[in-house]
């Protein structure tokens, strides 16, 4: 073998070795229904999640150009480290630091929801982003301006081309891309999930006792495995400072006064403060409300007045046990999953 042939062969071997050691990108896995979860409500046949659509949706989720002055993105009020809530704020802060009227709800397991917002005023996930974009205290922008801005900003035309086969940037495509990102925000890796899937994990005695208390007192509204039944209920908070009447503003039906969507109990360790107006900063305060502060109101949920007196009877020991169980619903992997972060993995 000549010296030249030997050098060519050596270069080829080194190239092949380098390729074999190069990190391989994991194949994209779209939406998957977790074991033990019901069938999703989202109509995937109208918007199948693809790698390109998901990546575009993630970029849009963290894009401040969706707001009037290029300062507020969806991710501004929905922080991954806080299970996509606005940590530390009782009500959301939007453009020009304007105050909203409600606490930012967590973004997780939206594929199973049929209504959105605390009052259910939006009934289609593909329409939901229109509300914060156009709300004067959130992003305060028009869709026409947002679309024009994206059309003039690289690499958006190329990203839309890759995701939808056309560089034409429309409202429908922008909404579908955002939905492809949001439906992928699935939280199903808590200790509770591992116990239920018999993955070699068990509840402690205290957690098991708390689970029994949850099943007795909480499960009618916070139904497993999503820990919400997506209904709207008055839990006896009473009128807040801004007299938010909840779902009544949507339906104008008096029976809906002060009814709000039942939130999930998942990831409570990351989503304080609690309730639609963020009035409680600890879970202990939440339990104190249910045991001794429920206000008797005309539209109070009947489940909170079963024995003539409003509220739920829980001893201090039972409250400790219930709190122990609630901790099993936290999903650390969800708040650290690089797929959902602003920076691509």
Phi and psi in degrees as GROMACS dihedral restraints (atoms count N, CA, C in turn):
[ dihedral_restraints ]
;  ai    aj    ak    al  type     phi  dphi    fc
    3     4     5     6     1   -70.8    20    10
    4     5     6     7     1   162.9    20    10
    6     7     8     9     1   -60.4    20    10
    7     8     9    10     1   -39.6    20    10
    9    10    11    12     1   -65.6    20    10
   10    11    12    13     1   -42.3    20    10
   12    13    14    15     1   -64.8    20    10
   13    14    15    16     1   -38.1    20    10
   15    16    17    18     1   -63.8    20    10
   16    17    18    19     1   -40.7    20    10
   18    19    20    21     1   -66.7    20    10
   19    20    21    22     1   -39.2    20    10
   21    22    23    24     1   -65.2    20    10
   22    23    24    25     1   -43.6    20    10
   24    25    26    27     1   -64.0    20    10
   25    26    27    28     1   -41.6    20    10
   27    28    29    30     1   -63.2    20    10
   28    29    30    31     1   -41.4    20    10
   30    31    32    33     1   -63.7    20    10
   31    32    33    34     1   -38.8    20    10
   33    34    35    36     1   -65.4    20    10
   34    35    36    37     1   -41.7    20    10
   36    37    38    39     1   -63.4    20    10
   37    38    39    40     1   -45.1    20    10
   39    40    41    42     1   -62.3    20    10
   40    41    42    43     1   -38.1    20    10
   42    43    44    45     1   -64.1    20    10
   43    44    45    46     1   -44.3    20    10
   45    46    47    48     1   -65.8    20    10
   46    47    48    49     1   -38.6    20    10
   48    49    50    51     1   -64.6    20    10
   49    50    51    52     1   -41.4    20    10
   51    52    53    54     1   -63.3    20    10
   52    53    54    55     1   -41.4    20    10
   54    55    56    57     1   -64.4    20    10
   55    56    57    58     1   -37.9    20    10
   57    58    59    60     1   -68.4    20    10
   58    59    60    61     1   -26.1    20    10
   60    61    62    63     1   -94.5    20    10
   61    62    63    64     1    -9.2    20    10
   63    64    65    66     1   -66.8    20    10
   64    65    66    67     1   140.6    20    10
   66    67    68    69     1   -61.8    20    10
   67    68    69    70     1   134.7    20    10
   69    70    71    72     1   -99.8    20    10
   70    71    72    73     1   129.7    20    10
   72    73    74    75     1   -68.6    20    10
   73    74    75    76     1   132.7    20    10
   75    76    77    78     1   -66.2    20    10
   76    77    78    79     1   141.7    20    10
   78    79    80    81     1   -64.2    20    10
   79    80    81    82     1   140.3    20    10
   81    82    83    84     1   -69.0    20    10
   82    83    84    85     1   131.4    20    10
   84    85    86    87     1  -113.8    20    10
   85    86    87    88     1   117.7    20    10
   87    88    89    90     1   -74.9    20    10
   88    89    90    91     1  -157.3    20    10
   90    91    92    93     1   -64.8    20    10
   91    92    93    94     1   133.4    20    10
   93    94    95    96     1  -130.0    20    10
   94    95    96    97     1   133.2    20    10
   96    97    98    99     1   -74.6    20    10
   97    98    99   100     1   117.0    20    10
   99   100   101   102     1   -63.7    20    10
  100   101   102   103     1   150.4    20    10
  102   103   104   105     1   -59.7    20    10
  103   104   105   106     1   131.1    20    10
  105   106   107   108     1    89.0    20    10
  106   107   108   109     1    -9.0    20    10
  108   109   110   111     1   -89.4    20    10
  109   110   111   112     1   149.8    20    10
  111   112   113   114     1   -72.3    20    10
  112   113   114   115     1   172.0    20    10
  114   115   116   117     1   -64.5    20    10
  115   116   117   118     1   140.1    20    10
  117   118   119   120     1   -68.1    20    10
  118   119   120   121     1   155.2    20    10
  120   121   122   123     1   -88.3    20    10
  121   122   123   124     1   -23.7    20    10
  123   124   125   126     1   -65.1    20    10
  124   125   126   127     1   138.9    20    10
  126   127   128   129     1   -86.7    20    10
  127   128   129   130     1    85.6    20    10
  129   130   131   132     1   -66.2    20    10
  130   131   132   133     1   -21.5    20    10
  132   133   134   135     1   -64.7    20    10
  133   134   135   136     1   -20.3    20    10
  135   136   137   138     1   -95.5    20    10
  136   137   138   139     1    -8.7    20    10
  138   139   140   141     1  -162.6    20    10
  139   140   141   142     1    74.0    20    10
  141   142   143   144     1   -67.8    20    10
  142   143   144   145     1   134.8    20    10
  144   145   146   147     1   -73.9    20    10
  145   146   147   148     1   126.1    20    10
  147   148   149   150     1  -122.4    20    10
  148   149   150   151     1   163.5    20    10
  150   151   152   153     1   -59.0    20    10
  151   152   153   154     1   -46.2    20    10
  153   154   155   156     1   -67.5    20    10
  154   155   156   157     1   -39.2    20    10
  156   157   158   159     1   -67.5    20    10
  157   158   159   160     1   -40.5    20    10
  159   160   161   162     1   -63.8    20    10
  160   161   162   163     1   -45.4    20    10
  162   163   164   165     1   -64.4    20    10
  163   164   165   166     1   -39.3    20    10
  165   166   167   168     1   -64.5    20    10
  166   167   168   169     1   -43.6    20    10
  168   169   170   171     1   -62.0    20    10
  169   170   171   172     1   -40.1    20    10
  171   172   173   174     1   -63.4    20    10
  172   173   174   175     1   -43.1    20    10
  174   175   176   177     1   -63.3    20    10
  175   176   177   178     1   -41.2    20    10
  177   178   179   180     1   -66.7    20    10
  178   179   180   181     1   -36.5    20    10
  180   181   182   183     1   -60.2    20    10
  181   182   183   184     1   -35.4    20    10
  183   184   185   186     1  -101.9    20    10
  184   185   186   187     1    18.1    20    10
  186   187   188   189     1   -93.7    20    10
  187   188   189   190     1   110.6    20    10
  189   190   191   192     1   -70.5    20    10
  190   191   192   193     1   -12.7    20    10
  192   193   194   195     1   -67.7    20    10
  193   194   195   196     1    -7.4    20    10
  195   196   197   198     1   -74.3    20    10
  196   197   198   199     1    -9.0    20    10
  198   199   200   201     1  -107.3    20    10
  199   200   201   202     1   164.1    20    10
  201   202   203   204     1   -58.0    20    10
  202   203   204   205     1   -43.8    20    10
  204   205   206   207     1  -111.9    20    10
  205   206   207   208     1    21.9    20    10
  207   208   209   210     1    60.3    20    10
  208   209   210   211     1    37.6    20    10
  210   211   212   213     1  -121.9    20    10
  211   212   213   214     1   -20.1    20    10
  213   214   215   216     1  -116.9    20    10
  214   215   216   217     1   123.4    20    10
  216   217   218   219     1  -111.5    20    10
  217   218   219   220     1   172.4    20    10
  219   220   221   222     1   -59.5    20    10
  220   221   222   223     1   -41.1    20    10
  222   223   224   225     1   -67.2    20    10
  223   224   225   226     1   -14.1    20    10
  225   226   227   228     1   -65.7    20    10
  226   227   228   229     1   -40.6    20    10
  228   229   230   231     1   -99.1    20    10
  229   230   231   232     1    -3.9    20    10
  231   232   233   234     1  -132.4    20    10
  232   233   234   235     1    87.3    20    10
  234   235   236   237     1   -87.4    20    10
  235   236   237   238     1   130.3    20    10
  237   238   239   240     1   -59.8    20    10
  238   239   240   241     1   -40.2    20    10
  240   241   242   243     1   -64.5    20    10
  241   242   243   244     1   -14.9    20    10
  243   244   245   246     1  -113.0    20    10
  244   245   246   247     1    32.4    20    10
  246   247   248   249     1    55.1    20    10
  247   248   249   250     1    36.6    20    10
  249   250   251   252     1    63.0    20    10
  250   251   252   253     1    43.3    20    10
  252   253   254   255     1  -116.8    20    10
  253   254   255   256     1   176.7    20    10
  255   256   257   258     1   -97.8    20    10
  256   257   258   259     1    84.5    20    10
  258   259   260   261     1   -57.3    20    10
  259   260   261   262     1   135.8    20    10
  261   262   263   264     1    83.5    20    10
  262   263   264   265     1    -3.6    20    10
  264   265   266   267     1  -110.4    20    10
  265   266   267   268     1   127.4    20    10
  267   268   269   270     1   -66.7    20    10
  268   269   270   271     1   -43.0    20    10
  270   271   272   273     1  -124.3    20    10
  271   272   273   274     1   156.2    20    10
  273   274   275   276     1   -68.0    20    10
  274   275   276   277     1   150.1    20    10
  276   277   278   279     1  -109.9    20    10
  277   278   279   280     1   125.9    20    10
  279   280   281   282     1  -112.9    20    10
  280   281   282   283     1  -144.4    20    10
  282   283   284   285     1   -61.8    20    10
  283   284   285   286     1   142.0    20    10
  285   286   287   288     1    55.6    20    10
  286   287   288   289     1    26.1    20    10
  288   289   290   291     1    59.2    20    10
  289   290   291   292     1    30.3    20    10
  291   292   293   294     1   -73.2    20    10
  292   293   294   295     1   143.0    20    10
  294   295   296   297     1   -89.1    20    10
  295   296   297   298     1   133.7    20    10
  297   298   299   300     1   -81.8    20    10
  298   299   300   301     1  -169.0    20    10
  300   301   302   303     1  -113.5    20    10
  301   302   303   304     1    -4.9    20    10
  303   304   305   306     1  -138.8    20    10
  304   305   306   307     1   159.3    20    10
  306   307   308   309     1   -74.5    20    10
  307   308   309   310     1   137.2    20    10
  309   310   311   312     1   -66.4    20    10
  310   311   312   313     1   119.1    20    10
  312   313   314   315     1   -73.9    20    10
  313   314   315   316     1   153.6    20    10
  315   316   317   318     1   -66.9    20    10
  316   317   318   319     1   150.1    20    10
  318   319   320   321     1  -105.1    20    10
  319   320   321   322     1   100.9    20    10
  321   322   323   324     1  -160.5    20    10
  322   323   324   325     1   146.1    20    10
  324   325   326   327     1    53.2    20    10
  325   326   327   328     1    36.4    20    10
  327   328   329   330     1   -71.0    20    10
  328   329   330   331     1   -17.7    20    10
  330   331   332   333     1   -64.2    20    10
  331   332   333   334     1   -14.9    20    10
  333   334   335   336     1  -101.6    20    10
  334   335   336   337     1    -0.4    20    10
  336   337   338   339     1   -95.9    20    10
  337   338   339   340     1   143.3    20    10
  339   340   341   342     1  -109.2    20    10
  340   341   342   343     1   -10.8    20    10
  342   343   344   345     1  -135.6    20    10
  343   344   345   346     1   157.7    20    10
  345   346   347   348     1  -136.4    20    10
  346   347   348   349     1   159.6    20    10
  348   349   350   351     1    80.2    20    10
  349   350   351   352     1   161.2    20    10
  351   352   353   354     1   -60.7    20    10
  352   353   354   355     1   -28.7    20    10
  354   355   356   357     1  -104.0    20    10
  355   356   357   358     1     4.1    20    10
  357   358   359   360     1    68.5    20    10
  358   359   360   361     1    23.5    20    10
  360   361   362   363     1   -69.8    20    10
  361   362   363   364     1   -14.4    20    10
  363   364   365   366     1  -116.9    20    10
  364   365   366   367     1   132.3    20    10
  366   367   368   369     1  -113.1    20    10
  367   368   369   370     1     5.6    20    10
  369   370   371   372     1  -141.9    20    10
  370   371   372   373     1   122.8    20    10
  372   373   374   375     1   -58.3    20    10
  373   374   375   376     1   -32.6    20    10
  375   376   377   378     1   -69.6    20    10
  376   377   378   379     1    -9.5    20    10
  378   379   380   381     1  -107.5    20    10
  379   380   381   382     1   -17.2    20    10
  381   382   383   384     1   -55.4    20    10
  382   383   384   385     1   -44.0    20    10
  384   385   386   387     1   -61.6    20    10
  385   386   387   388     1   -19.4    20    10
  387   388   389   390     1   -59.4    20    10
  388   389   390   391     1   -37.1    20    10
  390   391   392   393     1   -61.8    20    10
  391   392   393   394     1   -55.3    20    10
  393   394   395   396     1   -68.2    20    10
  394   395   396   397     1   -32.9    20    10
  396   397   398   399     1   -62.9    20    10
  397   398   399   400     1   -41.7    20    10
  399   400   401   402     1   -93.8    20    10
  400   401   402   403     1    -9.6    20    10
  402   403   404   405     1   -67.9    20    10
  403   404   405   406     1   129.4    20    10
  405   406   407   408     1   -66.4    20    10
  406   407   408   409     1   -18.2    20    10
  408   409   410   411     1  -105.5    20    10
  409   410   411   412     1     2.7    20    10
  411   412   413   414     1  -108.4    20    10
  412   413   414   415     1   -80.1    20    10
  414   415   416   417     1  -110.0    20    10
  415   416   417   418     1   -23.5    20    10
  417   418   419   420     1    55.0    20    10
  418   419   420   421     1    47.3    20    10
  420   421   422   423     1  -135.1    20    10
  421   422   423   424     1   162.3    20    10
  423   424   425   426     1   -98.4    20    10
  424   425   426   427     1   152.7    20    10
  426   427   428   429     1   -64.4    20    10
  427   428   429   430     1   -36.7    20    10
  429   430   431   432     1   -59.5    20    10
  430   431   432   433     1   -43.1    20    10
  432   433   434   435     1   -66.5    20    10
  433   434   435   436     1   -40.1    20    10
  435   436   437   438     1   -61.9    20    10
  436   437   438   439     1   -47.4    20    10
  438   439   440   441     1   -61.2    20    10
  439   440   441   442     1   -43.2    20    10
  441   442   443   444     1   -64.1    20    10
  442   443   444   445     1   -37.7    20    10
  444   445   446   447     1   -65.8    20    10
  445   446   447   448     1   -42.8    20    10
  447   448   449   450     1   -66.8    20    10
  448   449   450   451     1   -37.6    20    10
  450   451   452   453     1   -62.0    20    10
  451   452   453   454     1   -27.4    20    10
  453   454   455   456     1  -100.7    20    10
  454   455   456   457     1    12.3    20    10
  456   457   458   459     1  -123.7    20    10
  457   458   459   460     1   117.6    20    10
  459   460   461   462     1   -73.6    20    10
  460   461   462   463     1   144.9    20    10
  462   463   464   465     1  -101.9    20    10
  463   464   465   466     1    26.8    20    10
  465   466   467   468     1   -60.1    20    10
  466   467   468   469     1   -45.5    20    10
  468   469   470   471     1   -56.4    20    10
  469   470   471   472     1   -39.8    20    10
  471   472   473   474     1   -68.7    20    10
  472   473   474   475     1   -37.6    20    10
  474   475   476   477     1   -67.8    20    10
  475   476   477   478     1   -39.1    20    10
  477   478   479   480     1   -67.0    20    10
  478   479   480   481     1   -37.1    20    10
  480   481   482   483     1   -60.2    20    10
  481   482   483   484     1   -44.5    20    10
  483   484   485   486     1   -67.8    20    10
  484   485   486   487     1   -37.3    20    10
  486   487   488   489     1   -81.6    20    10
  487   488   489   490     1   -35.8    20    10
  489   490   491   492     1  -123.8    20    10
  490   491   492   493     1     3.2    20    10
  492   493   494   495     1    76.5    20    10
  493   494   495   496     1    12.0    20    10
  495   496   497   498     1  -154.4    20    10
  496   497   498   499     1   140.9    20    10
  498   499   500   501     1   -81.6    20    10
  499   500   501   502     1    -2.7    20    10
  501   502   503   504     1   -68.6    20    10
  502   503   504   505     1   120.8    20    10
  504   505   506   507     1   -98.2    20    10
  505   506   507   508     1   112.5    20    10
  507   508   509   510     1  -121.7    20    10
  508   509   510   511     1   165.5    20    10
  510   511   512   513     1   -59.1    20    10
  511   512   513   514     1   -46.7    20    10
  513   514   515   516     1   -60.0    20    10
  514   515   516   517     1   -43.1    20    10
  516   517   518   519     1   -69.8    20    10
  517   518   519   520     1   -38.6    20    10
  519   520   521   522     1   -62.5    20    10
  520   521   522   523     1   -43.7    20    10
  522   523   524   525     1   -65.2    20    10
  523   524   525   526     1   -41.2    20    10
  525   526   527   528     1   -66.0    20    10
  526   527   528   529     1   -37.1    20    10
  528   529   530   531     1   -65.1    20    10
  529   530   531   532     1   -44.0    20    10
  531   532   533   534     1   -61.6    20    10
  532   533   534   535     1   -39.4    20    10
  534   535   536   537     1   -63.7    20    10
  535   536   537   538     1   -39.1    20    10
  537   538   539   540     1   -61.3    20    10
  538   539   540   541     1   -34.4    20    10
  540   541   542   543     1   -72.2    20    10
  541   542   543   544     1   -47.4    20    10
  543   544   545   546     1   -67.9    20    10
  544   545   546   547     1   -35.6    20    10
  546   547   548   549     1   -70.5    20    10
  547   548   549   550     1   -17.7    20    10
  549   550   551   552     1   -80.7    20    10
  550   551   552   553     1    -8.5    20    10
  552   553   554   555     1   -80.5    20    10
  553   554   555   556     1    72.6    20    10
  555   556   557   558     1  -101.5    20    10
  556   557   558   559     1   126.3    20    10
  558   559   560   561     1  -108.8    20    10
  559   560   561   562     1   110.1    20    10
  561   562   563   564     1  -150.1    20    10
  562   563   564   565     1    24.2    20    10
  564   565   566   567     1  -121.4    20    10
  565   566   567   568     1    36.0    20    10
  567   568   569   570     1   -82.1    20    10
  568   569   570   571     1   172.3    20    10
  570   571   572   573     1   -61.0    20    10
  571   572   573   574     1   -40.5    20    10
  573   574   575   576     1   -53.4    20    10
  574   575   576   577     1   -45.4    20    10
  576   577   578   579     1   -62.9    20    10
  577   578   579   580     1   -40.7    20    10
  579   580   581   582     1   -65.1    20    10
  580   581   582   583     1   -38.8    20    10
  582   583   584   585     1   -64.1    20    10
  583   584   585   586     1   -47.0    20    10
  585   586   587   588     1   -65.6    20    10
  586   587   588   589     1   -30.6    20    10
  588   589   590   591     1   -90.9    20    10
  589   590   591   592     1     6.4    20    10
  591   592   593   594     1    53.1    20    10
  592   593   594   595     1    54.1    20    10
  594   595   596   597     1   -99.4    20    10
  595   596   597   598     1    32.2    20    10
  597   598   599   600     1    81.6    20    10
  598   599   600   601     1    15.5    20    10
  600   601   602   603     1  -119.7    20    10
  601   602   603   604     1   142.8    20    10
  603   604   605   606     1  -131.2    20    10
  604   605   606   607     1   152.8    20    10
  606   607   608   609     1   -67.6    20    10
  607   608   609   610     1   147.2    20    10
  609   610   611   612     1   -70.6    20    10
  610   611   612   613     1   169.6    20    10
  612   613   614   615     1   -58.4    20    10
  613   614   615   616     1   -43.7    20    10
  615   616   617   618     1   -65.5    20    10
  616   617   618   619     1   -41.0    20    10
  618   619   620   621     1   -65.2    20    10
  619   620   621   622     1   -39.5    20    10
  621   622   623   624     1   -65.2    20    10
  622   623   624   625     1   -40.0    20    10
  624   625   626   627     1   -64.4    20    10
  625   626   627   628     1   -39.6    20    10
  627   628   629   630     1   -66.3    20    10
  628   629   630   631     1   -36.0    20    10
  630   631   632   633     1   -62.7    20    10
  631   632   633   634     1   -41.6    20    10
  633   634   635   636     1   -63.5    20    10
  634   635   636   637     1   -38.8    20    10
  636   637   638   639     1   -67.9    20    10
  637   638   639   640     1   -40.4    20    10
  639   640   641   642     1   -58.6    20    10
  640   641   642   643     1   -46.4    20    10
  642   643   644   645     1   -62.5    20    10
  643   644   645   646     1   -33.2    20    10
  645   646   647   648     1   -77.6    20    10
  646   647   648   649     1   -40.5    20    10
  648   649   650   651     1  -112.1    20    10
  649   650   651   652     1   -21.0    20    10
  651   652   653   654     1  -119.5    20    10
  652   653   654   655     1   -22.2    20    10
  654   655   656   657     1   -70.1    20    10
  655   656   657   658     1   -19.7    20    10
  657   658   659   660     1   -64.0    20    10
  658   659   660   661     1   -34.2    20    10
  660   661   662   663     1  -100.0    20    10
  661   662   663   664     1   -41.8    20    10
  663   664   665   666     1  -100.5    20    10
  664   665   666   667     1    74.6    20    10
  666   667   668   669     1   -79.1    20    10
  667   668   669   670     1   135.5    20    10
  669   670   671   672     1   -65.1    20    10
  670   671   672   673     1   153.8    20    10
  672   673   674   675     1   -91.6    20    10
  673   674   675   676     1    -3.8    20    10
  675   676   677   678     1   -86.3    20    10
  676   677   678   679     1   -13.8    20    10
  678   679   680   681     1    61.8    20    10
  679   680   681   682     1    35.8    20    10
  681   682   683   684     1  -159.4    20    10
  682   683   684   685     1   150.5    20    10
  684   685   686   687     1  -105.4    20    10
  685   686   687   688     1     7.0    20    10
  687   688   689   690     1    62.8    20    10
  688   689   690   691     1    17.4    20    10
  690   691   692   693     1   -85.5    20    10
  691   692   693   694     1   176.3    20    10
  693   694   695   696     1  -118.1    20    10
  694   695   696   697     1   125.8    20    10
  696   697   698   699     1  -141.7    20    10
  697   698   699   700     1   151.3    20    10
  699   700   701   702     1   -94.5    20    10
  700   701   702   703     1   112.6    20    10
  702   703   704   705     1   -99.4    20    10
  703   704   705   706     1    20.9    20    10
  705   706   707   708     1    78.6    20    10
  706   707   708   709     1    22.2    20    10
  708   709   710   711     1   -70.3    20    10
  709   710   711   712     1   -31.7    20    10
  711   712   713   714     1    84.7    20    10
  712   713   714   715     1   172.5    20    10
  714   715   716   717     1   -69.8    20    10
  715   716   717   718     1   135.3    20    10
  717   718   719   720     1   -85.4    20    10
  718   719   720   721     1  -173.9    20    10
  720   721   722   723     1   -57.2    20    10
  721   722   723   724     1   -32.4    20    10
  723   724   725   726     1  -101.7    20    10
  724   725   726   727     1    10.6    20    10
  726   727   728   729     1    51.1    20    10
  727   728   729   730     1    46.4    20    10
  729   730   731   732     1   -66.6    20    10
  730   731   732   733     1   117.8    20    10
  732   733   734   735     1   -95.6    20    10
  733   734   735   736     1    11.4    20    10
  735   736   737   738     1    65.8    20    10
  736   737   738   739     1  -133.4    20    10
  738   739   740   741     1   -65.0    20    10
  739   740   741   742     1   -19.7    20    10
  741   742   743   744     1   -56.2    20    10
  742   743   744   745     1   -35.1    20    10
  744   745   746   747     1   -64.7    20    10
  745   746   747   748     1   -21.3    20    10
  747   748   749   750     1   -90.9    20    10
  748   749   750   751     1   -45.6    20    10
  750   751   752   753     1   -96.6    20    10
  751   752   753   754     1   -23.3    20    10
  753   754   755   756     1    59.4    20    10
  754   755   756   757     1    20.6    20    10
  756   757   758   759     1   -95.5    20    10
  757   758   759   760     1   121.7    20    10
  759   760   761   762     1   -55.0    20    10
  760   761   762   763     1   -26.6    20    10
  762   763   764   765     1   -69.6    20    10
  763   764   765   766     1   -13.3    20    10
  765   766   767   768     1   -95.1    20    10
  766   767   768   769     1     4.3    20    10
  768   769   770   771     1   -62.7    20    10
  769   770   771   772     1   128.7    20    10
  771   772   773   774     1    65.2    20    10
  772   773   774   775     1    21.8    20    10
  774   775   776   777     1   -94.2    20    10
  775   776   777   778     1   135.0    20    10
  777   778   779   780     1  -132.6    20    10
  778   779   780   781     1   159.8    20    10
  780   781   782   783     1   -63.5    20    10
  781   782   783   784     1   139.4    20    10
  783   784   785   786     1   -70.4    20    10
  784   785   786   787     1   117.4    20    10
  786   787   788   789     1   -78.9    20    10
  787   788   789   790     1   158.8    20    10
  789   790   791   792     1   -72.4    20    10
  790   791   792   793     1   150.4    20    10
  792   793   794   795     1   -89.8    20    10
  793   794   795   796     1     0.2    20    10
  795   796   797   798     1   -72.0    20    10
  796   797   798   799     1   143.2    20    10
  798   799   800   801     1    62.6    20    10
  799   800   801   802     1    33.2    20    10
  801   802   803   804     1   -65.1    20    10
  802   803   804   805     1   -23.3    20    10
  804   805   806   807     1   -64.2    20    10
  805   806   807   808     1   -20.5    20    10
  807   808   809   810     1  -110.0    20    10
  808   809   810   811     1    -7.7    20    10
  810   811   812   813     1  -111.3    20    10
  811   812   813   814     1    12.6    20    10
  813   814   815   816     1   -61.1    20    10
  814   815   816   817     1   148.4    20    10
  816   817   818   819     1   -81.8    20    10
  817   818   819   820     1   172.6    20    10
  819   820   821   822     1  -114.6    20    10
  820   821   822   823     1   162.0    20    10
  822   823   824   825     1    81.3    20    10
  823   824   825   826     1   166.9    20    10
  825   826   827   828     1   -63.1    20    10
  826   827   828   829     1   -24.4    20    10
  828   829   830   831     1  -112.4    20    10
  829   830   831   832     1    12.5    20    10
  831   832   833   834     1    61.4    20    10
  832   833   834   835     1    33.2    20    10
  834   835   836   837     1   -78.1    20    10
  835   836   837   838     1   -20.3    20    10
  837   838   839   840     1  -110.6    20    10
  838   839   840   841     1   128.9    20    10
  840   841   842   843     1   -98.1    20    10
  841   842   843   844     1    -8.7    20    10
  843   844   845   846     1  -136.1    20    10
  844   845   846   847     1   157.0    20    10
  846   847   848   849     1   -70.0    20    10
  847   848   849   850     1   -28.6    20    10
  849   850   851   852     1   -62.0    20    10
  850   851   852   853     1   -38.1    20    10
  852   853   854   855     1   -67.6    20    10
  853   854   855   856     1   -35.5    20    10
  855   856   857   858     1   -62.6    20    10
  856   857   858   859     1   -46.5    20    10
  858   859   860   861     1   -66.3    20    10
  859   860   861   862     1   -34.5    20    10
  861   862   863   864     1   -62.8    20    10
  862   863   864   865     1   -37.6    20    10
  864   865   866   867     1   -59.6    20    10
  865   866   867   868     1   -48.5    20    10
  867   868   869   870     1   -70.1    20    10
  868   869   870   871     1   -26.5    20    10
  870   871   872   873     1   -89.3    20    10
  871   872   873   874     1   -26.8    20    10
  873   874   875   876     1  -144.9    20    10
  874   875   876   877     1    -1.1    20    10
  876   877   878   879     1  -123.6    20    10
  877   878   879   880     1     3.4    20    10
  879   880   881   882     1   -62.8    20    10
  880   881   882   883     1   127.0    20    10
  882   883   884   885     1   -91.1    20    10
  883   884   885   886     1   134.2    20    10
  885   886   887   888     1   -77.5    20    10
  886   887   888   889     1   115.0    20    10
  888   889   890   891     1  -131.5    20    10
  889   890   891   892     1   159.0    20    10
  891   892   893   894     1   -57.1    20    10
  892   893   894   895     1   -33.2    20    10
  894   895   896   897     1  -104.4    20    10
  895   896   897   898     1    14.7    20    10
  897   898   899   900     1   -56.3    20    10
  898   899   900   901     1   136.5    20    10
  900   901   902   903     1   -61.2    20    10
  901   902   903   904     1   131.0    20    10
  903   904   905   906     1   -56.2    20    10
  904   905   906   907     1   -28.1    20    10
  906   907   908   909     1   -64.8    20    10
  907   908   909   910     1   -19.0    20    10
  909   910   911   912     1   -98.1    20    10
  910   911   912   913     1    12.0    20    10
  912   913   914   915     1  -148.4    20    10
  913   914   915   916     1    64.5    20    10
  915   916   917   918     1   -89.3    20    10
  916   917   918   919     1   -19.3    20    10
  918   919   920   921     1  -125.6    20    10
  919   920   921   922     1    32.4    20    10
  921   922   923   924     1    84.7    20    10
  922   923   924   925     1   -17.8    20    10
  924   925   926   927     1  -118.9    20    10
  925   926   927   928     1   137.2    20    10
  927   928   929   930     1   -69.8    20    10
  928   929   930   931     1   145.6    20    10
  930   931   932   933     1   112.0    20    10
  931   932   933   934     1  -179.4    20    10
  933   934   935   936     1  -123.3    20    10
  934   935   936   937     1   132.7    20    10
  936   937   938   939     1   -86.0    20    10
  937   938   939   940     1   117.1    20    10
  939   940   941   942     1  -140.4    20    10
  940   941   942   943     1   129.3    20    10
  942   943   944   945     1   -73.5    20    10
  943   944   945   946     1   168.1    20    10
  945   946   947   948     1   -62.1    20    10
  946   947   948   949     1   -37.0    20    10
  948   949   950   951     1   -64.9    20    10
  949   950   951   952     1   -42.7    20    10
  951   952   953   954     1   -65.2    20    10
  952   953   954   955     1   -36.3    20    10
  954   955   956   957     1   -63.6    20    10
  955   956   957   958     1   -41.4    20    10
  957   958   959   960     1   -62.2    20    10
  958   959   960   961     1   -41.7    20    10
  960   961   962   963     1   -65.5    20    10
  961   962   963   964     1   -41.9    20    10
  963   964   965   966     1   -64.4    20    10
  964   965   966   967     1   -41.3    20    10
  966   967   968   969     1   -62.5    20    10
  967   968   969   970     1   -36.5    20    10
  969   970   971   972     1   -62.7    20    10
  970   971   972   973     1   -41.9    20    10
  972   973   974   975     1   -65.6    20    10
  973   974   975   976     1   -42.3    20    10
  975   976   977   978     1   -59.1    20    10
  976   977   978   979     1   -29.9    20    10
  978   979   980   981     1   -67.1    20    10
  979   980   981   982     1   -22.0    20    10
  981   982   983   984     1   -75.1    20    10
  982   983   984   985     1    -8.1    20    10
  984   985   986   987     1   -92.4    20    10
  985   986   987   988     1     0.6    20    10
  987   988   989   990     1   -80.8    20    10
  988   989   990   991     1   143.0    20    10
  990   991   992   993     1  -125.9    20    10
  991   992   993   994     1    86.9    20    10
  993   994   995   996     1   -58.7    20    10
  994   995   996   997     1   -32.2    20    10
  996   997   998   999     1   -66.5    20    10
  997   998   999  1000     1   -29.1    20    10
  999  1000  1001  1002     1   -66.7    20    10
 1000  1001  1002  1003     1   -41.5    20    10
 1002  1003  1004  1005     1   -82.6    20    10
 1003  1004  1005  1006     1    -3.1    20    10
 1005  1006  1007  1008     1  -121.4    20    10
 1006  1007  1008  1009     1     3.6    20    10
 1008  1009  1010  1011     1   -66.3    20    10
 1009  1010  1011  1012     1   115.7    20    10
 1011  1012  1013  1014     1   -63.6    20    10
 1012  1013  1014  1015     1   -21.5    20    10
 1014  1015  1016  1017     1   -61.7    20    10
 1015  1016  1017  1018     1   -27.2    20    10
 1017  1018  1019  1020     1  -102.0    20    10
 1018  1019  1020  1021     1     0.1    20    10
 1020  1021  1022  1023     1   -81.4    20    10
 1021  1022  1023  1024     1   164.9    20    10
 1023  1024  1025  1026     1   -64.2    20    10
 1024  1025  1026  1027     1   -36.3    20    10
 1026  1027  1028  1029     1   -90.9    20    10
 1027  1028  1029  1030     1   127.5    20    10
 1029  1030  1031  1032     1   -62.7    20    10
 1030  1031  1032  1033     1   141.5    20    10
